Amino acid sequence: MTAVHSTCPYCGVGCGVIAGGEAVRGDPAHPSNRGRLCSKGAALSRTLDDSFRLTEPLLGGVPAGWDSALDHIAGRFADTIARHGPDSVAFYVSGQFLTEDYYVANKLMKGFIGSANIDSNSRLCMASTVAGHVRAFGEDVVPGTYDDWEQADLVVLVGSNTAWCHPVLHQRLQAARAARGTKVVVLDPRRTATAEAADLHLPLAPDSDVAAFNGLLVHLAGSGALDDAWIGRHATGLADALAAARADAPCLDAVAARCGVDPEALETFYAWFAATEHSVTAFSQGVNQSTGGTDKVNAIINVHLATGRIGRPGMGPFSLTGQPNAMGGREVGALANQLAAHLRFDHAEDRAVLRDFWQAPNLATTPGLKAIELFEAVADGRVKAIWIAATNPVASMPRAGRVRQALADCPFVVVSDCWPTDTTALADVVLPAAGWGEKDGTVTSSERRISRQRPFRAAPGLARPDWWAFAQVARRLGWADHFAWDGPAAIFREHAALSARANDGCRLFDIGALAGLDDAAYDALRSVRWPLPAGAAGEGGRLFALGGFPTADGRARLVPVRAPEPRPDGAFVLNTGRVRDQWHSMTRTGRVPELAAHTPEPLLSIHPGDAARLGLADGALARVETPEGAVVLRVGTTHAQRRGEVFAPMHWSGTFASHGTVARATGAGCDPLSGQPGLKSTPARVAPLPAHFEGLLLRRIPGTAPDGVHWVRIPLPAGELFRLAGLDAQPEGDALARLLGAPAGAEIIEMADPGRLTFRRAALLGGELHAILALARTRAALPSEAALADLLGRRVVPTTRPRLLAGIATAPAEGPRICACLGVSEAAIRHAIVTHRLHSIAELGAMLGAGTNCGSCVPELERILRDVREPAL
């Protein structure tokens, strides 16, 4: 196959990839990653298995042709609108959409159905940044570029575990740190892999970010670090912002107490920032996913505006986007409170521009329902028909149990996806969507860089692009002339032309230079950064160094913000977020063994002191209960966690864990401006949950999850593994048979010791191990997972049957995979350090390759080096 240049479908870094043959590798010529990929990107070729894909439309669970499914959708939507009005229907879409998908869905809902009830899962990701940018700059614009990370003398990372969530950018930063001494400060409640690699870590108390940056603003004013001349020319609001900051930060000790950090460490951060002109402050979900997220964003922007540190090399506030095309969605107005092309609902002239351009007399004139409100409207019956695409809200929305019930009760639910999910299970119509490697279009990265996603494989079965499905329904609703594109290039041309319409520089989002691309030029489009107005000589660069803000007076706004009152002591604070090698609800990554090896199951991270107080041991089960719901997780004690706080990963859905959808327990309180829910600080109670027995179940052929037990599903090269825990008595008889799930005709061999509650049963098919179940009173009494996995699918002869039931491996267990990119285990790393007397990351990389690709594992490699070498010193 000819090599195809495309873009990675994971985070907002927007890494270029080259797909060819069976491999996907980093594109050395792409400016975002220069050939590097993270562990997920490096495993992209392993996600292209179509075994679990949706391949045909389903109507009431029964296979149907596209015409039948589309006619049914159009008919039900038309009937609902006729009976109840346009606001009775809604779309919920995704940052996994390409810009062309987003554009078509947004045009259909806002322009022709006449409602603004289209929102994106980016509401859970970047909405507070959007609101903060608009308040400060007048438009949703990231001022800087990735090059600033390498040209800064100080980089402050706020609420961002960059090493795991944006690994390629983190490695660019670490390379700059090594080459030019860049200082790195991390503000994060947890001591993450990013904090391990920093010069200074401030473990802020939950929701104390505004206090920290208000304190910094006061310090900057007191130390003479404000740029009064720049402010006088290009900004307003300093006096009010300073007054609010001084009310929050009467002295350094008060700020340190509110933030829960050492005053000397806080003073060091303030001194470094005041003395370092070339400073970048990068922030992500720890800032955005908060009921005060917009104020946090503006507190950060305030210190850069007050010092004039914006728009020049190596400085500025920088929003790190979570999804590959959250930025593209923001460009086309796919949030319920936006219009396309950065046009605004609250500007009558903007509405007129869009109405005229689309020839859409029914254009929505007011914002629609944001994500939380939208699903509340589904629950109470205001929204009676919803189309969900490329996202799994039953696993990802706060109060996920209520979302599940709302969709179950909704009169009409359509879901477009590549795989069966918790959400497709509730749909009246399921549409098979084309996925990454099959879709054709564009995405925009965190630095405003537009890159192409190009197809290099055929979509399986009848799967089709999302834009096509929305356009087909629009045609059936009577708007064929307005949705008559013959491919994504035509959609992109319209999108680019709209960005330039009535835009004489009043909106910075302008890609008019690309409006004339023919299909061949679109196919060949290289990555390029906006603004790109017609006649532009080159791609857009840094913004706002000389002002030019898209506000009525051309000036930026410093916004007065106040820190919220600290939470009263008592309940734990539940924080949620990502792990290194998984993505969203794991539909793409969850069945790849290499990506499961580092974090095989969701763990509740808790400080050892808190665990001891509660009687929780490592590996025990804990019940986490909040006002919204409850979830059961195994415990992982760690000193990286602040006391009084717990952390749980967001990824595990009902497909991969019986109690793993942590979104069932997260609160739905929202930022009043952005509508973004606070997913980082839900009050929670934590209690031990005794297990009556522990177990392992391995199957050669993946199947349905076991009933009646707590379980986590883990992919293996030769099948799948379930870690089990019994909340009731150990099963017997038929219940055991159902748990094993042996096929008809299988030979069963068994070993039992009732006195010790030890039980093992294996199913052989054709003399090979097809499935094995092991139960015991404790986890320590179970056989080795690695041993059983090594035996799965192997031929079993009479002399090896005792070995099988004893769980004795034919090869030594290697332990967890530390370097997922190159498959290097912890055992191999420790062996190499001892045997070859290695002392550095560079020596480890030269010998094993560990840490030489994405670098996400470097902090863990450093920890292992310390563990092994220190006793010998």
MITOR-18389 format. One record per residue (C-alpha): residue in three letters; z, x, y. Coordinates in steps of 0.1 Angstrom, whole numbers, plus 2048, in hexadecimal, padded with zeros to 3 digits. Layout:
BEGIN
AlaZXY;...
# end
This chain:
BEGIN
Met800800800;Thr7F880C823;Ala817816836;Val8227FA84E;His83780186D;Ser8517E6872;Thr8757E087F;Cys8957DE86C;Pro8A37BA868;Tyr8C87C286D;Cys8DA7CB88D;Gly8CE7CC8B1;Val8C77F18B1;Gly8A37E98A7;Cys89C806890;Gly87880D887;Val86F80E862;Ile85181784E;Ala84A80282E;Gly833810814;Gly83180D7EF;Glu8548067E2;Ala8668187FE;Val873810821;Arg87B82E837;Gly88483485B;Asp868839874;Pro86B85B884;Ala8558508A1;His86A8318AA;Pro87F8398C9;Ser89D8258BE;Asn8A583789E;Arg88D85589C;Gly88B852876;Arg8B084A86F;Leu8BC82B85C;Cys8DE81E854;Ser8EA816830;Lys8DC7F3832;Gly8BB7FE841;Ala8B8819826;Ala8BC7FF80B;Leu8A27E681A;Ser88A7EB7FD;Arg8A67E07E5;Thr8A97BE7F7;Leu8857B47F0;Asp88C7A47CE;Asp87F7817CE;Ser8937757B0;Phe8AA7607C6;Arg8917557E0;Leu8897327EA;Thr86472E7E3;Glu85B7097E8;Pro8676ED7FF;Leu8826D67F0;Leu8846B27F9;Gly8A56A37EE;Gly8A86C17D7;Val8866BA7C6;Pro8696D27CB;Ala84F6C47E4;Gly8306D07F5;Trp8316DB81A;Asp81E6BD826;Ser8376A5816;Ala8556B9824;Leu8476BD847;Asp83C698849;His85F68E83E;Ile8706A4858;Ala859698874;Gly85F67486A;Arg885676868;Phe88768988A;Ala86F67189B;Asp88365388E;Thr8A4662898;Ile89766A8BB;Ala8896478BF;Arg8A96368B4;His8C364D8C5;Gly8B16638DF;Pro8A86888DF;Asp8CC6948E0;Ser8D26868BE;Val8BF6A38AE;Ala8C56C88AF;Phe8B96EA8A3;Tyr8D0707899;Val8BD728896;Ser8C474D892;Gly8C277089F;Gln8AF77787F;Phe89276488E;Leu87577789D;Thr86E7708C1;Glu85075B8B8;Asp8657458A1;Tyr87F7418BD;Tyr8647398D7;Val85471D8C2;Ala87570C8B9;Asn88270E8DD;Lys8627008EB;Leu8626E38D2;Met8876D98D9;Lys88A6DF8FE;Gly8666D9909;Phe85A6BC8F4;Ile8776AB8E1;Gly8886AC903;Ser8AB6B98F9;Ala8BB6DA8FD;Asn8CD6D78DC;Ile8C16F88CE;Asp8DA7148CA;Ser8DB7348B7;Asn8F47468A1;Ser8F17608BD;Arg90A7498CF;Leu9237588B7;Cys91677B8BF;Met90C7828E3;Ala9117628F9;Ser92D77190D;Thr91878F916;Val8FD778922;Ala915765938;Gly925785945;His90379494D;Val8F8775960;Arg918774974;Ala91679997D;Phe8F07A097F;Gly8E177D984;Glu8CE780963;Asp8D578A93F;Val8CA7AE941;Val8D77CE92F;Pro8D37E894A;Gly8D2808935;Thr8C0818918;Tyr8CA8298F8;Asp8C384B908;Asp8E184591E;Trp8F7849900;Glu8EA86D8FC;Gln8EC875921;Ala90F869928;Asp92D87F92B;Leu944863921;Val93C84590A;Val956829908;Leu9528128EA;Val9647F18EE;Gly9687D98D1;Ser94D7EA8BE;Asn94F7FB89C;Thr92E80D8A4;Ala930824886;Trp92D80686F;Cys91B7EC884;His902801897;Pro902821882;Val8E283088F;Leu8EE82E8B4;His90F83C8A9;Gln8FE85A89A;Arg8EA8608B9;Leu90B85F8CC;Gln91C8778B4;Ala8FE88F8B6;Ala90288F8DC;Arg9278948D8;Ala9218B38C3;Ala9058C18D9;Arg9148BB8FC;Gly9388B28F8;Thr93688D900;Lys95887D8FF;Val95C85C8EC;Val9778438F2;Val97B8258DB;Leu98E8058E6;Asp9947F18C6;Pro9B27E18B5;Arg9AA7F2894;Arg9A681788D;Thr982813880;Ala96982D874;Thr95E82F898;Ala9818358A5;Glu98585188B;Ala96786389B;Ala97385F8BF;Asp9868768D7;Leu99E85A8E0;His9A68388D0;Leu9B981D8E3;Pro9C38028CA;Leu9C47E58E2;Ala9D87C68DB;Pro9C27A78D6;Asp9B179A8F6;Ser9C07B590C;Asp99D7C3916;Val99D7B3938;Ala9BF7C2940;Ala9B37E4935;Phe9947E394B;Asn9A67D3968;Gly9BE7F0966;Leu9A1808966;Leu9927F8985;Val9B47FB997;His9B682098C;Leu992827998;Ala99B8189BA;Gly9BB82C9BD;Ser9AA84D9B3;Gly98D84A9CB;Ala9738469B0;Leu9638269BE;Asp94082A9CD;Asp9448189EE;Ala9228209FA;Trp9108129DB;Ile9267F39DB;Gly91E7ED9FF;Arg8F97ED9F9;His8F77DD9D6;Ala9167C89CD;Thr92E7AE9D9;Gly9507A29CE;Leu9647C39CC;Ala9827B79E0;Asp9877989CA;Ala9827AB9AA;Leu99B7C59B5;Ala9B47AB9BF;Ala9B279A99D;Ala9B47BC98C;Arg9D37C69A0;Ala9E47A6996;Asp9DE7AF972;Ala9E67D4975;ProA037DB98D;CysA087FC97C;Leu9FC81195F;AspA1B80994A;AlaA167E494E;Val9F27E7942;Ala9FC7FD924;AlaA177E391A;Arg9FE7C691C;Cys9E47DA908;Gly9FE7E78EF;Val9F380B8F3;AspA0382C8FC;ProA04830923;Glu9FA854920;Ala9DB84C90B;Leu9D2831924;Glu9D6848941;Thr9C086292F;Phe9A484892C;Tyr9A783E950;Ala9A686295B;Trp98886B946;Phe97584C953;Ala97E853978;Ala973878975;Thr953872961;Glu935864974;His91E862956;Ser931847943;Val92482D92C;Thr93980F920;Ala92A7FF901;Phe9397DF8F4;Ser9337C68D8;Gln9437AA8C4;Gly9677B48CB;Val95F7AB8EF;Asn94778E8EA;Gln95977B8CF;Ser9767708E4;Thr9817518F7;Gly981768916;Gly96277C90C;Thr94E77792C;Asp96C783941;Lys96E7A292A;Val9497A9930;Asn94D7A6956;Ala96C7BC956;Ile9577D7946;Ile93A7D295E;Asn9517D297C;Val95C7F6977;His938801975;Leu92D7EE993;Ala94B7FB9A7;Thr94281F99F;Gly91C81A9A2;Arg91982697E;Ile8FC811974;Gly8D781696F;Arg8D783C970;Pro8D5854952;Gly8F585493D;Met90783794D;Gly90C81294D;Pro9197F593A;Phe9077F0919;Ser9087D1903;Leu9027D88DE;Thr8F07BB8CE;Gly8FB7AF8AC;Gln8DB7A189D;Pro8B77AF89C;Asn8A97958B4;Ala8C67868C7;Met8B67958E6;Gly8957868DE;Gly8A57648DA;Arg8B57688FD;Glu89377090B;Val88474F8FF;Gly8A273A907;Ala8AE7328E4;Leu8D172C8F0;Ala8DA7088F9;Asn8E271191D;Gln8C2726924;Leu89E71F92B;Ala882735920;Ala879756931;His89B759943;Leu893739957;Arg8B372495F;Phe8BD70095A;Asp8CF70197B;His8B070A98F;Ala8996ED995;Glu87C70499D;Asp88171597B;Arg87F6F4969;Ala8606EC97C;Val85070D972;Leu85770794D;Arg84D6E394E;Asp82B6EC95D;Phe82570A947;Trp82C6F7927;Gln81D6D6934;Ala83D6C6928;Pro8466A793C;Asn8646A1925;Leu8746C392C;Ala89A6C4927;Thr8AB6C6949;Thr8CF6CE93F;Pro8DF6E6926;Gly8E46DA902;Leu9006DE8E9;Lys90D7018E2;Ala91470A8BE;Ile9386FE8BB;Glu9306DF8CF;Leu9106D98BB;Phe9226D8899;Glu93D6C28A8;Ala9226AA8B2;Val9146AB88F;Ala9376A3882;Asp93D68589A;Gly91A677895;Arg90A67E8B7;Val8F26968A6;Lys8E2684889;Ala8C669C87F;Ile8C86C2880;Trp8B16DE875;Ile8C26FF86D;Ala8AD71E869;Ala8B474285D;Thr8DA73E85F;Asn8F6733849;Pro90F72085F;Val924713842;Ala92E73783C;Ser92D745860;Met93872A878;Pro95D727882;Arg96F70B870;Ala95470E855;Gly9656F3840;Arg95F6DA85C;Val93B6E6860;Arg9356E083B;Gln9436BD83D;Ala92F6B685D;Leu90F6C084C;Ala9186AD82C;Asp91C68D841;Cys8FE693858;Pro8E2679852;Phe8C7694851;Val8C96B984C;Val8AC6D284A;Val8B26F6841;Ser898712842;Asp8A2732830;Cys89774D818;Trp8B37487FF;Pro8C972C7F3;Thr8EA72D807;Asp90971980D;Thr8F5706828;Thr8D56FF814;Ala8EB6EE7FA;Leu8F26D3814;Ala8CE6CD820;Asp8B96AF81B;Val89A6C581F;Val8996EA817;Leu87C6FF824;Pro873721815;Ala87173A832;Ala85D75A832;Gly875778835;Trp87679B842;Gly8577AF836;Glu84378E835;Lys847782859;Asp83178D876;Gly83F78F89A;Thr8567A18B2;Val87B7A88B7;Thr88D7B68D6;Ser8A97D08D2;Ser8C97D68E6;Glu8B67EC8FF;Arg89C7D2907;Arg8837E28EF;Ile8697CB8DF;Ser85E7D78BD;Arg8477C88A3;Gln8527BA881;Arg8337BC86C;Pro82D7AE849;Phe8277C582C;Arg82B7AD80F;Ala821789807;Ala83C76E80A;Pro8457607E8;Gly83973F7DD;Leu8347267F9;Ala84B738812;Arg83E736836;Pro848744858;Asp86273086C;Trp84B72D88B;Trp83171D875;Ala849702867;Phe8556F988A;Ala8326F7898;Gln8266E187B;Val8426C8881;Ala8396C98A7;Arg8156C089E;Arg8216A3888;Leu8376978A5;Gly8176938BB;Trp8166B48CE;Ala7FB6C68BA;Asp7E96D48D9;His8086E58E6;Phe8106F58C4;Ala7EE7008B9;Trp7F37258B5;Asp7E0736899;Gly7F9752895;Pro8167658A4;Ala8007798BC;Ala7F77598CE;Ile81B74E8D1;Phe8247708DF;Arg80976F8F9;Glu81674D905;His83A75B906;Ala82F77991A;Ala81A764932;Leu83874D938;Ser84E76B941;Ala83677395D;Arg83175096A;Ala83E74B98E;Asn84F76D98A;Asp84B7849A7;Gly86879999D;Cys88277E9A0;Arg88878097A;Leu88A7A396A;Phe87F795948;Asp85979994D;Ile8417A4932;Gly822798943;Ala8117B993B;Leu8107AD917;Ala80278A91D;Gly7DE795919;Leu7E27A68F7;Asp7C879B8DE;Asp7D07988B9;Ala7C67BC8B2;Ala7DB7CA8CF;Tyr7F97B58C4;Asp7F57C28A0;Ala7F57E58AE;Leu8117E08C8;Arg8297FD8C9;Ser84D7F98D3;Val8517F48F8;Arg86E7EC90F;Trp86E7D192A;Pro86A7CA948;Leu8447CC944;Pro8357B9960;Ala80F7B7962;Gly8017D896D;Ala81F7EC962;Ala81781195C;Gly831816941;Glu84E806930;Gly86D7FA942;Gly88A812947;Arg8AD811955;Leu8B57F596E;Phe8CA7F198D;Ala8D0815998;Leu8C280A9BA;Gly8CE7E79B9;Gly8B27CD9B5;Phe8C87B39A3;Pro8B879299C;Thr8D077F9B2;Ala8CA76B9D2;Asp8D47899E8;Gly8CA7A59D0;Arg8EE7B09CB;Ala9037B19AB;Arg92479E9A9;Leu9457AD9A0;Val957790990;Pro97D78C994;Val98C788971;Arg9AF785964;Ala9BE78E942;Pro9CB77192D;Glu9EF76E926;Pro9F9781906;Arg9FE76C8E7;ProA227648DE;AspA307788C1;GlyA3176789F;AlaA1176088C;Phe9F977C882;Val9D8780894;Leu9BA77D87D;Asn99D793888;Thr97B790877;Gly95C7A7876;Arg9447BB862;Val9467D5846;Arg92E7F2844;Asp9147E982A;Gln9127C382C;Trp9007AB843;His90978984F;Ser90F771831;Met8FF78A819;Thr8E0776810;Arg8CC796813;Thr8E57B280B;Gly8FE7A17F3;Arg8EA7A77D3;Val8E37CC7D9;Pro8FB7E17C4;Glu8F87FF7DB;Leu9047EA7F9;Ala9217DB7E5;Ala92F7FD7DA;His9418067FA;Thr9537E47FF;Pro9507D07DF;Glu9657B27EB;Pro9747A480B;Leu9977B3812;Leu9B17A882A;Ser9BA7C783D;Ile9DF7C8846;His9F87E2852;ProA0E7EF835;GlyA2D7E6848;AspA227C284C;AlaA177C1827;AlaA397CE81C;ArgA4B7B4831;LeuA37798822;GlyA397A67FE;LeuA147AD7FC;AlaA087CA7E6;Asp9E67DB7E8;Gly9CD7C67D4;Ala9E37A77D3;Leu9D77857DF;Ala9E0778801;Arg9DB755810;Val9D1756835;Glu9D6735845;Thr9CD72A869;Pro9CC70987B;Glu9A8707870;Gly9AA70E84B;Ala9B4727831;Val9A474481D;Val9B0759800;Leu9AA77E800;Arg9B679E7EF;Val9CB7B5803;Gly9C27D780F;Thr9DE7E9821;Thr9D480283C;His9E5814859;Ala9C480E86D;Gln9D07EA873;Arg9E87E288F;ArgA097D1884;GlyA077AB889;Glu9E27AA884;Val9CB7A6866;Phe9A67AC861;Ala98E79A84A;Pro9687A0846;Met95178484F;His935788835;Trp941778814;Ser934754810;Gly93873B7F4;Thr91C74D7E1;Phe93076D7DE;Ala9557637DF;Ser9687447D5;His97F7467F3;Gly96D760808;Thr95F74C825;Val97775883F;Ala965742859;Arg979725849;Ala99773385A;Thr98A74087C;Gly99172C89B;Ala97771A8B0;Gly98671F8D2;Cys96A72A8E9;Asp96473D909;Pro961722924;Leu942732933;Ser92F740915;Gly9397288FA;Gln93E7458E3;Pro95B7408CA;Gly9787588C8;Leu9757678A5;Lys98C7858AA;Ser9AE7768B1;Thr9B675689D;Pro9DB750898;Ala9E2752872;Arg9FE751858;Val9FB76983B;AlaA0E76481A;ProA0C7727F7;Leu9FA75D7DD;ProA057677BA;Ala9EA76A79F;His9F375F77C;Phe9D977776E;Glu9BD78F778;Gly99B793769;Leu9797A2768;Leu95979075E;Leu9387A375A;Arg916792752;Arg8F57A174B;Ile8E278475B;Pro8F077677C;Gly8FB752779;Thr912738788;Ala934742794;Pro95273C77D;Asp96771D782;Gly98D719787;Val99473D792;His9947527B1;Trp9757687AF;Val95F7817C2;Arg93B7887B7;Ile9307AD7B7;Pro90C7B77AE;Leu9077D2794;Pro8E77E678B;Ala8E87D5769;Gly8F57B2773;Glu9137A5786;Leu9397A9786;Phe95378F78F;Arg976799799;Leu98C77D78E;Ala9B0771796;Gly9C0753787;Leu9D573D79D;Asp9DE72877F;Ala9E773075B;Gln9CF746747;Pro9B2731739;Glu9AF729714;Gly99671B6FC;Asp97870A70D;Ala98371672F;Leu97F73A722;Ala95D733714;Arg951724735;Leu95F742747;Leu94B75A732;Gly92C746735;Ala91C754715;Pro8F974770C;Ala8F37336ED;Gly8EF7496CE;Ala9037666DC;Glu91A7786C5;Ile93E7776D1;Ile9587936CB;Glu97B7906D7;Met99C7A26DB;Ala9BC7906E5;Asp9E179A6EA;Pro9F377A6F4;GlyA1478B6F8;ArgA067A2713;Leu9EE787720;Thr9D279E719;Phe9B078F70F;Arg98D79D70C;Arg96E78B700;Ala94A7986FF;Ala9297876F8;Leu90D79B6E7;Leu8E97906E8;Gly8D07A26D3;Gly8EB7BC6CD;Glu8EF7C46F2;Leu90D7BC708;His90379C71B;Ala92579372A;Ile94A79E728;Leu96A78E734;Ala98B7A0737;Leu9AC790742;Ala9CE79F746;Arg9EF798757;Thr9E87B3772;Arg9CB7C6780;Ala9D87E6772;Ala9D57D974F;Leu9B07D1752;Pro9967E9745;Ser9827FE75E;Glu9677EB771;Ala951809770;Ala95580C74A;Leu94B7E8744;Ala92E7EB75C;Asp92280A74A;Leu9227F6729;Leu9117D7736;Gly8EE7D3727;Arg8F37EF70E;Arg8EF7EC6E9;Val9107E76D7;Val9127F36B3;Pro9317ED69C;Thr93F80F6A2;Thr93F80A6C8;Arg94E7E76C8;Pro9727F36CB;Arg9668096E8;Leu9577EA6F8;Leu9767D46F7;Ala98B7F1702;Gly9757F6720;Ile96F81B71A;Ala95282972F;Thr93583E721;Ala935850743;Pro95185875B;Ala958840777;Glu94E84D799;Gly9638367AF;Pro9568267D0;Arg9368317E0;Ile93E842801;Cys91A84A80B;Ala90682A803;Cys8E5839810;Leu8E48547F6;Gly8FC8457DC;Val9178607DE;Ser9388567CE;Glu95B8607D9;Ala9608717B8;Ala9418877BD;Ile94C88F7E0;Arg96F89A7D6;His9618AE7B9;Ala9498C17CF;Ile9648C87E9;Val97B8D77CF;Thr9618E87B9;His94D8F87D5;Arg9698FC7EE;Leu9588E8809;His9688E682B;Ser9518D2841;Ile93B8B3843;Ala91D8CA847;Glu9248DB826;Leu9298BA815;Gly9088AE823;Ala8F58CD818;Met9038CA7F4;Leu9038A47EE;Gly8EF89580B;Ala90D87F814;Gly90E877839;Thr8EB884840;Asn8D9862844;Cys8EA847859;Gly90B85A85C;Ser92183A859;Cys93584B83D;Val93D86B852;Pro96085F85C;Glu968858837;Leu95A87982D;Glu97188A847;Arg98F876838;Ile987881815;Leu9838A5821;Arg9A68A3831;Asp9B5893812;Val9A78AE7FA;Arg9AA8CD810;Glu9CB8C8821;Pro9E28CC802;Ala9D18ED7FB;Leu9D78FB81E;
# end
